[in-house]
Amino acid sequence: MPQGEDAFAGLNKNGLILFIVLLLLCLPLCWLPWVIDSTKAAK
């Protein structure tokens, strides 16, 4: 049983890391159009 729990914990950890990486990659992409629009509006 401990092997199964360790495997589940490892999967959880990897999933969490992957989620954070994807979040950090996607957030700038979501903000980019807004930043471009705000710079155009400022000029």
URMOMO-V562243 format. One record per pair of residues at least 4 apart in sequence whose C-alpha atoms are under 8 Angstrom apart, sorted by the first residue. I is the first residue (numbers start at 1). J is the second residue. Records with the same first field share a line. If there is no record, write none. Layout:
# URMOMO-V562243
I = J + J
This chain:
# URMOMO-V562243
1 = 5
2 = 6
3 = 7
4 = 8
5 = 9
6 = 10
7 = 11
8 = 12
9 = 13
10 = 14
11 = 15
12 = 16
13 = 17
14 = 18
15 = 19
16 = 20
17 = 21
18 = 22
19 = 23
20 = 24
21 = 25
22 = 26
23 = 27
24 = 28
25 = 29
26 = 30
27 = 31
28 = 32
29 = 33
30 = 34
31 = 35
32 = 36
33 = 37
34 = 38
35 = 39
36 = 40
37 = 41
38 = 42
39 = 43
